[in-house]
Amino acid sequence: MVSRRIIYLILTLVILIPLLRPFKLKPLPMKPVENLFYYINNMPKDKALLISVDYSPDTEAELHPMTIALLKHAFYKRIKVGVLTLTLLGLGLAEDALRTVVKEFNERAKTREDSIIYGRDYVFLGWQTPPLVPLLGMGESITKVFPVDYYGNRTDTLPLLQQIKNYRDVGIVVSISGSAIPMWYVTYAQTTFGVKVGAGFTAVSAADYYPYLNSGQLTGLLAGMRGGAEYEELVEKHFGKTKRRKATEAMSSQTTAHIMIIILIIIGNIIYFKQRRRK
């Protein structure tokens, strides 16, 4: 009988080594991911992408790459972006994603026009409570719901928010969440104002929301680490190589772990049947 410690050690190495030295994966994007990508890709120029960062640090590893991939896509296409959160813990995560992607784009920018500029190309609205206030209030006026942004600027002075006034100027809201928050956008924002809604969920909960996708209430859906990796693949396919693909890198570790577990199950069954035959 193999000691459990040996099995745990093998799994630790199988998970850790690909994280340190990830191998190249090319995930095949599934239809729900393609639907979201191509809807955003083909949005009219005068419409904005609203990203709601509704997850917390406990699901960051799985969901944060989705936010980064969405931001990269929007900045490549020069789509105007508004970022907010309905959870207090989402503030730091949203700021981290924005800082990471803006830095990557501005490091290779040669002119002001090439750069990603706050207030012109994107805004970080921050957090407002209770959730029903921004969900419904943004249908009338974004600047009334968020009179100041996360950094303390008056929102009615920002050029972007002089163009993007409410949901009528928003092409789609994408809520990335480890809970049912995207359904709040469907229930309140979509039902009342008709705004399109996309979502990113953890893999364990994504299956519960496919009925909303099939009914058309969700325009697209990213499911777990694989969903983020598939979106990264589409961004790279259409716009060229980006710096890091965190979801794809993590998928290499996840893939080797799954393969190792399958191998251990097969070995365990072989040992079991051999022992039973001896008896």
Secondary structure, DSSP 8 states (H G I E B T S, - for coil): ---HHHHHHHHHHHHHHHHHS---------HHHHHHHHHHHT--TT-EEEEEEE--GGGHHHHHHHHHHHHHHHHHHT-EEEEEESSTTHHHHHHHHHHHHHHHHHHS--STTTS--BTTTEEEEEE-SSTHHHHHHTTT-HHHH-SB-TTS-BGGGSHHHHH--SGGGEEEEEEEESSSHHHHIIIIIIHHH---EEEEE-HHHHGGGHHHHHTTSSS-EEEHHHHHHHHHHHHHHHH---S--HHHHHHHHHHHHHHHHHHHHHHHHHHHHHHHHH-
